[in-house]
Amino acid sequence: MSQLRLLVSPQEIRDTVERLAAEIQRDYQGKTPVLLGALKGCFVFMADLVRHLDIPLEVEFVMLSSYGRGRKESSGEVRLVKGLCAPIRDRDILIVEDIVDTGITLSFLLNYLRRKRPASVKVCALFDKATCRKVSVPIDYLGFKIPDEFVVGYGLDYDEKYRHLSGLYSLRESESSSHPGSA
């Protein structure tokens, strides 16, 4: 059996998404940024962020993989599963990340985008596990710094479970369980 411990409440998340949207809206006045999310984890945050932005924008997604099913740690090898569908040359790109931990996936995405020659690239991350960083990456808009714990909720999952939770939770295995999420 798994144990969940609340780290960030739904209200704290809502307030922070509103704050981030206000900062982004201020900085992108007169521009039409492309908000780029890395699926699947970002979809909840990105949807809420877009609803709070009152500027012209476009939305694009990529799919990257570094975890694999049933894993709680990144393999360190990032694969591009689904690339961009629209051209981004000379466009202002805002990467919308649910969480940054090692920085490896974000670094891979930044390098992928730079080869496509956008006008600018910035990063908005809701959660940051800076103590896990293996690769230095920029975060221009930051929601929360969180401890080095495995987290779920608000779009983040473990083996496709727990995405539906409206807060952010630390997921821990109980001593009687050998697999988180098992009954």
BAFI-3210 file (N, C-alpha, C; in Angstrom, 3 decimals, decimal comma, padded with zeros to 6 digits):
// residues 183
n [1|2|3|4|5|6|7|8|9|10|11|12|13|14|15|16|17|18|19|20|21|22|23|24|25|26|27|28|29|30|31|32|33|34|35|36|37|38|39|40|41|42|43|44|45|46|47|48|49|50|51|52|53|54|55|56|57|58|59|60|61|62|63|64|65|66|67|68|69|70|71|72|73|74|75|76|77|78|79|80|81|82|83|84|85|86|87|88|89|90|91|92|93|94|95|96|97|98|99|100|101|102|103|104|105|106|107|108|109|110|111|112|113|114|115|116|117|118|119|120|121|122|123|124|125|126|127|128|129|130|131|132|133|134|135|136|137|138|139|140|141|142|143|144|145|146|147|148|149|150|151|152|153|154|155|156|157|158|159|160|161|162|163|164|165|166|167|168|169|170|171|172|173|174|175|176|177|178|179|180|181|182|183]
n.u [000,836|000,448|001,560|000,393|001,460|000,568|002,126|001,902|-000,859|-004,076|-005,114|-002,804|-001,461|-003,269|-003,135|-000,440|-000,241|-001,806|-000,173|002,168|001,082|000,426|003,004|004,086|002,290|002,787|005,475|005,265|003,715|002,400|003,443|003,188|003,457|004,618|003,465|004,994|004,639|005,838|004,685|003,587|003,035|002,755|000,223|-002,002|-001,095|-000,412|-002,897|-004,317|-002,672|-002,871|-005,564|-005,472|-004,108|-004,272|-003,491|-002,542|-001,706|-000,069|-000,292|001,726|002,986|005,411|006,626|008,538|010,724|012,069|011,820|010,156|007,831|006,706|008,955|010,759|012,847|014,772|016,127|018,203|018,681|017,298|014,569|013,124|009,876|007,637|007,865|007,920|005,081|004,585|006,344|008,935|010,785|012,176|010,233|008,787|009,334|007,893|008,642|006,683|006,862|006,061|007,621|010,999|013,800|016,457|017,320|018,121|016,232|015,019|017,272|017,857|015,538|015,817|018,163|017,227|015,288|016,831|018,216|016,280|016,066|014,550|013,205|013,357|013,742|012,234|011,699|009,124|008,446|006,523|007,162|010,220|012,932|015,599|017,755|018,287|019,552|021,470|022,290|022,796|020,163|018,130|015,529|012,999|010,535|009,214|007,387|007,270|009,795|010,666|011,100|013,492|011,782|009,711|007,115|003,576|000,472|-001,565|-001,233|001,187|002,532|002,698|003,488|001,240|-000,728|-002,436|-002,447|-004,761|-005,077|-005,591|-003,774|-000,243|001,586|003,716|004,874|005,083|006,306|004,718|005,877|004,792|004,399|005,633|005,505|004,714|001,434|000,144|-002,454]
n.v [-001,173|002,282|005,410|008,679|012,005|015,290|017,928|020,369|022,378|022,335|024,993|026,568|025,913|026,933|029,719|030,218|029,543|031,601|033,790|033,222|033,353|036,083|037,234|036,182|037,201|039,941|040,029|039,155|040,939|042,316|040,324|037,060|034,343|030,920|028,422|025,701|022,423|019,541|016,435|013,786|014,962|017,806|018,662|019,383|021,595|023,303|023,718|025,070|027,325|028,539|029,259|031,417|033,358|036,321|036,989|036,883|033,643|030,544|026,975|024,169|020,813|018,407|015,069|013,455|010,949|009,519|007,974|005,545|002,825|002,149|003,076|005,036|006,690|008,643|007,336|008,659|008,821|010,465|010,328|011,465|011,228|012,310|014,902|018,463|019,859|022,208|024,909|026,737|028,654|031,838|032,469|033,253|031,217|029,549|027,281|025,074|023,518|020,845|019,802|020,167|018,282|016,535|017,976|016,971|016,158|018,625|020,035|018,523|019,133|021,933|022,046|020,704|022,547|024,865|024,217|024,651|027,324|029,467|032,765|033,413|031,610|030,645|029,363|028,017|026,651|024,692|023,152|022,620|020,602|021,327|020,285|017,908|018,366|017,640|018,685|021,967|024,193|026,841|028,498|030,546|031,371|030,462|028,269|026,569|025,482|022,253|019,436|016,696|014,303|011,638|012,670|013,076|013,869|016,648|016,307|014,949|011,657|008,238|005,485|005,929|006,509|008,568|011,118|012,633|013,903|016,944|018,388|018,496|015,672|013,729|010,549|007,539|004,276|001,838|-000,274|-002,769|-003,165|-003,930|-002,571|000,604|001,904|-000,501|-002,696]
n.w [000,000|-000,669|000,677|000,936|001,301|001,820|000,142|-001,257|-001,264|-003,004|-003,131|-002,753|-005,082|-007,039|-006,433|-007,013|-009,745|-010,792|-010,092|-011,590|-014,178|-014,300|-014,245|-016,626|-018,522|-018,264|-019,197|-021,822|-023,256|-026,212|-027,769|-029,291|-027,805|-028,072|-026,190|-024,912|-024,071|-022,355|-022,726|-020,577|-018,196|-017,942|-018,696|-017,020|-015,498|-017,642|-018,898|-016,851|-016,589|-019,146|-019,107|-017,395|-018,738|-020,591|-023,240|-026,705|-027,815|-028,660|-028,542|-028,107|-028,203|-027,102|-026,816|-024,517|-023,212|-020,316|-018,144|-018,167|-017,734|-014,452|-013,135|-010,741|-010,945|-013,207|-016,224|-017,279|-019,918|-022,559|-024,722|-027,745|-028,280|-029,553|-031,727|-032,507|-034,175|-035,485|-037,124|-035,428|-035,806|-035,273|-033,386|-030,166|-027,517|-024,795|-022,533|-020,762|-017,864|-015,705|-013,590|-012,598|-012,140|-012,216|-014,412|-016,792|-018,778|-019,413|-020,325|-022,615|-024,112|-024,409|-025,997|-028,290|-029,145|-029,642|-031,954|-033,804|-034,068|-032,574|-031,727|-029,025|-025,936|-023,012|-019,680|-017,745|-014,729|-012,572|-010,307|-008,581|-008,009|-006,951|-005,534|-006,709|-009,061|-011,894|-014,226|-015,134|-015,606|-016,930|-015,139|-015,652|-014,708|-011,723|-009,684|-007,148|-004,871|-004,087|-001,823|-002,130|-002,893|-004,052|-006,047|-006,651|-008,322|-009,458|-012,217|-012,305|-012,198|-010,988|-012,648|-014,288|-012,430|-009,999|-011,222|-011,170|-008,720|-006,950|-005,480|-004,585|-003,770|-001,665|-002,396|-000,834|-000,230|001,747|004,406|004,107|001,473|-001,747|-004,039|-005,097|-005,157|-005,293|-004,138]
ca.u [000,000|001,210|001,176|000,485|001,576|000,374|003,244|001,403|-002,318|-004,700|-005,226|-001,465|-001,191|-004,083|-002,569|000,854|-000,507|-002,242|001,013|003,010|000,396|000,576|004,388|004,234|001,496|003,546|006,690|004,964|002,814|002,750|003,997|002,337|004,358|004,208|003,650|005,393|004,606|006,339|003,659|002,207|002,888|002,483|-001,069|-002,878|-000,521|-000,501|-004,298|-004,645|-001,904|-003,473|-006,839|-005,210|-003,396|-005,134|-002,667|-002,559|-000,692|-000,287|000,075|002,376|003,451|006,346|006,620|009,876|010,692|013,322|011,498|009,677|006,756|007,049|010,231|010,687|014,032|015,078|017,209|019,278|018,670|016,050|014,144|012,065|008,823|006,838|008,476|007,055|004,290|004,592|007,661|009,104|011,851|011,895|009,085|009,083|008,907|007,862|008,500|005,882|007,272|005,452|008,656|012,397|014,598|017,867|017,612|018,543|015,177|014,889|018,457|017,633|014,520|016,408|019,065|016,357|014,654|017,845|018,517|015,178|016,310|013,489|013,650|013,706|013,239|012,206|011,168|008,233|008,314|005,712|007,884|011,655|013,717|016,950|018,773|018,521|020,082|022,711|022,622|022,297|019,177|017,492|014,088|012,681|009,317|009,212|006,311|007,660|010,930|010,157|012,165|013,851|010,881|008,952|005,842|002,479|-000,658|-001,576|-000,703|002,347|002,046|003,568|002,943|-000,054|-001,673|-002,375|-002,483|-006,030|-005,057|-005,509|-002,616|001,002|001,786|004,867|004,437|006,011|005,880|004,651|006,779|004,118|004,201|006,869|005,261|003,792|000,191|-000,513|-003,435]
ca.v [000,000|003,526|006,487|010,004|013,117|016,554|018,881|021,657|022,278|022,835|026,458|027,116|025,743|027,920|031,058|030,297|029,570|032,969|034,657|032,946|033,888|037,546|037,527|035,844|038,165|041,207|039,922|038,841|041,921|042,657|039,155|035,878|033,230|029,527|027,683|024,357|021,493|018,181|015,509|013,982|015,604|019,242|019,049|020,031|022,913|024,119|024,101|026,103|028,524|029,157|029,879|032,665|034,304|037,110|037,467|035,911|032,612|029,259|025,854|023,069|019,769|017,360|013,978|012,973|009,847|009,177|007,167|004,202|002,387|001,557|003,588|006,248|007,496|008,787|006,499|009,555|008,861|011,077|010,028|012,280|010,329|013,109|016,218|019,597|019,791|023,532|025,552|027,714|029,595|033,252|032,589|033,292|029,936|029,411|025,880|024,932|022,266|020,524|019,646|020,045|017,663|016,416|018,943|016,265|016,228|020,016|020,348|017,883|019,905|023,221|021,812|020,378|023,784|025,805|023,829|025,132|028,764|030,380|034,110|033,334|030,446|030,780|028,183|028,179|025,369|024,793|022,546|022,496|019,815|021,803|019,456|016,733|018,843|017,093|019,570|023,318|024,662|028,076|028,543|031,969|031,544|029,310|028,174|026,063|024,591|021,145|018,538|015,539|013,195|011,285|013,381|012,781|014,784|017,803|015,885|014,068|010,307|007,076|004,390|006,418|006,685|009,762|012,394|013,315|014,610|018,386|018,912|017,765|014,747|012,846|009,154|006,645|002,882|001,349|-001,415|-004,009|-003,191|-003,902|-001,806|001,719|001,878|-001,807|-002,803]
ca.w [000,000|-000,753|001,576|000,341|002,248|001,117|000,150|-001,723|-001,320|-004,240|-003,092|-002,976|-006,514|-007,777|-006,223|-007,698|-011,187|-011,088|-010,012|-012,759|-015,357|-014,284|-014,632|-018,052|-019,288|-018,241|-020,001|-023,225|-023,855|-027,587|-028,452|-029,331|-027,509|-028,216|-024,952|-025,297|-022,955|-022,540|-022,251|-020,250|-016,895|-017,944|-019,266|-016,040|-015,250|-018,850|-019,092|-015,872|-016,917|-020,339|-018,713|-016,675|-019,607|-021,466|-024,339|-027,798|-027,646|-029,312|-027,688|-028,828|-027,285|-027,488|-025,853|-024,219|-022,264|-019,639|-016,965|-018,452|-016,841|-013,171|-012,599|-009,930|-011,237|-014,621|-016,743|-017,696|-021,376|-023,000|-026,097|-028,324|-028,730|-030,490|-031,903|-032,835|-035,408|-036,115|-037,137|-034,343|-036,146|-034,998|-032,474|-028,736|-026,958|-023,347|-022,130|-019,553|-017,229|-014,431|-012,572|-013,022|-011,077|-012,612|-015,464|-018,000|-019,794|-019,837|-021,122|-023,915|-024,823|-024,781|-027,130|-029,427|-029,609|-030,165|-033,343|-034,650|-034,137|-032,136|-031,340|-027,609|-025,200|-021,563|-019,002|-016,606|-014,035|-011,366|-009,192|-008,804|-007,043|-007,263|-004,885|-007,574|-010,327|-012,442|-015,337|-014,871|-016,576|-016,484|-014,868|-015,664|-013,903|-010,835|-008,716|-005,830|-004,642|-003,286|-001,363|-002,942|-002,614|-005,247|-005,922|-007,566|-008,249|-010,343|-013,515|-012,123|-011,942|-010,822|-013,441|-014,777|-011,324|-009,149|-011,951|-010,891|-007,440|-007,188|-004,768|-004,822|-002,657|-001,608|-002,471|-000,142|-000,100|003,126|004,578|003,724|000,017|-002,521|-005,258|-004,849|-005,922|-005,238|-003,043]
c.u [000,887|000,673|001,392|000,547|001,507|001,596|002,780|-000,101|-002,857|-004,799|-003,869|-001,093|-001,969|-003,489|-001,259|000,688|-000,962|-001,064|001,912|002,384|000,537|001,989|004,597|003,494|002,205|004,721|006,422|003,945|003,300|003,361|002,954|003,225|003,740|004,509|003,867|005,447|005,182|005,336|004,282|002,033|002,440|001,040|-001,987|-002,389|-000,691|-001,934|-004,692|-003,928|-002,528|-004,778|-006,638|-004,469|-004,382|-004,272|-002,809|-001,433|-001,047|000,213|000,634|002,866|004,527|006,168|008,035|009,748|012,062|013,071|011,130|008,661|007,316|008,336|009,988|011,892|014,265|016,218|018,417|019,395|017,304|015,798|013,069|011,036|007,954|007,447|007,443|006,304|004,364|006,013|007,754|010,219|011,362|010,655|009,596|008,482|008,956|007,610|007,743|006,162|006,515|006,508|010,029|013,133|016,055|018,276|017,965|017,500|015,022|016,081|018,332|016,646|015,069|017,342|018,281|015,761|015,663|018,216|017,452|015,134|015,105|014,066|014,095|013,127|013,347|011,534|010,303|008,057|007,492|006,462|009,354|012,279|015,182|018,041|019,109|019,260|021,410|023,219|022,011|021,355|018,534|016,017|013,749|011,472|009,182|008,066|006,816|008,984|010,413|011,308|012,375|013,042|010,159|007,551|004,856|001,381|-000,469|-000,889|000,488|001,870|003,146|002,877|001,498|-001,111|-001,405|-002,396|-003,673|-006,028|-004,838|-004,394|-001,372|001,315|003,116|004,322|005,501|005,420|005,769|005,516|006,135|003,931|005,538|006,722|004,284|002,557|-000,507|-001,446|-003,014]
c.v [001,246|004,531|007,807|011,042|014,413|017,457|020,281|021,521|022,766|024,368|027,118|027,011|026,771|029,320|031,236|030,310|030,969|033,938|034,472|033,513|035,409|037,947|037,292|036,858|039,507|041,142|039,680|039,786|042,280|041,507|038,046|034,663|031,885|028,862|026,233|023,468|020,151|017,222|014,335|014,873|017,046|019,602|019,763|021,458|023,820|024,594|025,218|027,409|029,263|029,868|031,203|033,704|035,008|037,802|036,463|034,905|031,397|028,183|024,742|022,067|018,920|016,245|013,443|011,831|009,642|008,267|005,736|003,784|001,762|002,057|004,855|007,148|007,518|007,848|007,344|009,662|009,356|010,715|011,013|011,316|011,015|014,498|017,292|019,368|021,105|024,100|026,592|028,719|031,035|033,474|032,658|032,046|030,002|027,938|025,855|023,546|022,064|020,495|019,559|019,405|017,574|017,486|018,285|016,381|017,649|020,435|019,760|018,708|021,262|023,077|021,491|021,664|024,746|025,488|024,327|026,657|029,641|031,751|034,115|032,053|030,757|029,546|028,613|026,795|025,561|024,270|022,369|021,709|020,134|020,939|018,217|017,085|018,196|017,957|020,936|023,754|025,939|027,837|030,016|032,302|030,290|029,386|027,810|025,321|023,508|020,230|017,368|014,321|012,874|011,849|012,980|013,813|015,947|017,485|014,951|012,688|009,379|005,942|004,682|006,553|008,026|011,098|013,255|014,124|016,097|019,076|018,144|016,959|014,022|011,423|008,293|005,256|002,557|000,101|-002,731|-004,142|-003,160|-003,056|-000,665|001,585|000,540|-001,848|-003,845]
c.w [000,000|000,247|000,858|001,453|001,462|001,282|-000,227|-001,929|-002,664|-004,267|-003,327|-004,456|-007,321|-007,658|-006,993|-009,207|-011,593|-011,075|-011,226|-014,027|-015,428|-014,716|-016,130|-018,907|-019,368|-019,218|-021,485|-023,850|-025,258|-028,366|-028,461|-029,081|-027,860|-026,878|-025,325|-024,061|-023,330|-021,895|-021,514|-019,037|-016,905|-018,241|-018,280|-015,782|-016,460|-019,086|-018,123|-016,178|-018,100|-019,990|-017,983|-017,521|-020,531|-022,523|-025,479|-027,583|-028,480|-028,367|-028,556|-027,787|-027,937|-026,466|-025,746|-023,218|-021,652|-018,433|-017,314|-017,400|-015,566|-012,549|-011,799|-010,155|-012,735|-015,016|-017,120|-019,203|-021,830|-024,452|-026,509|-028,912|-029,779|-030,548|-032,199|-034,141|-036,188|-036,118|-036,021|-034,625|-035,959|-034,125|-031,034|-028,094|-025,435|-023,035|-020,807|-018,986|-015,931|-013,336|-013,229|-011,860|-011,515|-013,619|-016,788|-019,113|-020,314|-020,691|-022,530|-024,740|-025,264|-025,980|-028,405|-030,020|-030,229|-031,615|-034,310|-034,718|-033,787|-031,792|-029,878|-027,023|-023,716|-020,983|-017,823|-015,986|-012,771|-010,146|-009,557|-007,658|-007,304|-006,650|-005,711|-008,853|-010,683|-013,584|-015,028|-015,988|-016,039|-016,166|-014,699|-014,796|-013,045|-009,835|-007,332|-005,894|-003,709|-002,874|-002,316|-002,489|-003,912|-005,084|-007,010|-007,355|-009,196|-011,685|-013,425|-011,684|-011,452|-011,561|-013,863|-013,686|-010,648|-009,893|-011,539|-009,587|-007,661|-006,417|-005,183|-003,567|-002,793|-001,572|-001,823|-000,095|001,378|003,217|004,137|002,227|-000,692|-003,781|-004,955|-005,726|-005,857|-004,034|-002,051]
res [m|s|q|l|r|l|l|v|s|p|q|e|i|r|d|t|v|e|r|l|a|a|e|i|q|r|d|y|q|g|k|t|p|v|l|l|g|a|l|k|g|c|f|v|f|m|a|d|l|v|r|h|l|d|i|p|l|e|v|e|f|v|m|l|s|s|y|g|r|g|r|k|e|s|s|g|e|v|r|l|v|k|g|l|c|a|p|i|r|d|r|d|i|l|i|v|e|d|i|v|d|t|g|i|t|l|s|f|l|l|n|y|l|r|r|k|r|p|a|s|v|k|v|c|a|l|f|d|k|a|t|c|r|k|v|s|v|p|i|d|y|l|g|f|k|i|p|d|e|f|v|v|g|y|g|l|d|y|d|e|k|y|r|h|l|s|g|l|y|s|l|r|e|s|e|s|s|s|h|p|g|s|a]
***
